Amino acid sequence: MTDQTPATLALDALQLPYTVFRHTQSVSSLEEAASQRGHLPAQVVRSILFRVGEGNFVMGLMAGPAQISWTILRRTLAQSRVTMATEQEVLTVTGYRTGAVSPLGLLTPLRMLADESVFLPEEISIGSGERGLAIILRSADLRSALPDVEIGQFSAVE
């Protein structure tokens, strides 16, 4: 197992600093992943792929356990129907398996929406593209790596 993935190569190409974190124990929850990384759950950024039509996908970035608001997502995308991508679609579109998806080093360029909470902590972790590995970096560096990301309030308000 190598620490090089398309996501780390993308960061290397941009000359942005990061650390690769290798989980030595199995992870069965977001809270466990955060704890092993020395983070709070809100510092773990999830990359979620949504299908908005035949062959049309959008990636959403959410911090920690926050849930995306389907109403806000549909309104933002001007779509009446939005679904989660299947595992096969995730692999085909991103090149990554579910549970390890990164917003960096994607096979296909995607429109990307990020909840504003993603960029609140100074340090965050994202998927590396390989299960058992995470990328830890400054949220400002992720923002630099994603110049076209659309930042807004996409989480469901409780």
N, C-alpha and C positions, 0 to 999 in steps of 0.2 A: 504494500500500500504506500503510495507516494503522497506527499503533501501538495503536489502540483495538480491543479484542476483548471478548467477553462476560466473559472472565477478568479483564481489567484493569478493566472497569467494575464487576465484583463487588468487587475490591480498593478501588477508588475509593469505592464505596458504604459500605464498612466503614472508610474512612479509614486504610487500612494502607499504609505506604510500600513501594515497589518500584521497580525499574528495568526498562525494556524493553531487551533486548539483541537487536540485529539482526545476524544472521550475514551477513557480506559474501562468504564463500566457501561452496561447497557442503559439506555435512556428510554423511559416509557411515558414521560410527560414533559411538557414545556417547563414546568417548575423544576424537574430533575435536571434538565439540560441547563437551565439558568444557574442552578446551584453548583453544578459541577464546573461551570465556567467562572464562578465567582461573581455572577450577575444577579440582578433582580429579574423576575419574569418580564417586566416592561422593557428590558434591554435586549431581549431576543426578538429579532425581526423575522416574521414569517412571510414568505413569498408565495402568493396564492394565484393560480392561473384560472381565469374565467373564460368561458366560451360565450361569445356574443353573436354568434352566427356561424354559418358554414365556413370553416377555415379562418375565422376571425377570433382572435384571442387578445385578452388584456391581462396584465399582471397587476395584482394589488399587493402592497406592502403594509403589513399591520404589525404593531408593536405588542408583544406579549400576548395575553389571553384575550385582548380586545377582539370583538367580532365586527365584521364589516356589515354595514347597513345595506340590505338589498335595495331598499327604496332609494337611498342616496346613490348607490351604484347604478341602478337603472336610469335614474334621472341624469346623472353625469354622462353616461354613455348614450343617452337618448334611445334606449332600447327597452321594449316592454318585457323582453325575456332574456335573462342572463342565467347561466348555470355554471356550476363548478366543472372544470375540465376533468375528464376521466384520467385514470393513471396512464393509459396508453397515450392520450393526447398530451399530457404533461411531458412524458418522455420524448415524444415526437417533436413537440414545439420547442421545448427548452433544452433538450439533451440531458436532462437530469431526472432522476427518479423522485417520486413524492417522498417527502421527509428530508430531502437534501437540496431542494431547489434554491438556487441563488438568483438574484436579479442581475448578476454579472456573468459575462461569458456565454450568453444565450445563443442557441443555434439560429433562432429567428428574432430579428428586431421586433420589439413589442411596445405598444403604448403602455406606459407604466403610471399607476396611481399610487401615491403613498399617503397614508394617514399622517397628519402633522405630528402625531405622538412618536413616530419613528425617529424623528430628529431631535427630540427633547433631551434624552440622555447624552452625555458627552461621548461615552463609549457604548457600543452596541455589538451584537454578534449576528451574523447572517449565515445562511447555508453556504456551503463550499462547493456543492455539487456532488459530494461524496458522503454517504452516510457514515456517521461516526467522527466526521471532521466539521469544524465550524471556523468561520473567519471572524476574528475580533478586530474591530477598527473604530476609528472616531466617526461619529455620525456625520460630521462635516466632510470627511473624506468620502463617505458613501454618497453624499449629496454631490460632491465634485465628480464622482465616477458616473453619476446618472444625470447629466445636464438637462435632459428633456423630461425628467420626472415631473408629474403634476401633483403638487402637494395640496392637500385639503383635509377637510373633516369628513372622513369616510366611515368612521366607526359608529356603531349603534349606540345611541345614548340611552342609558338605563334610567 
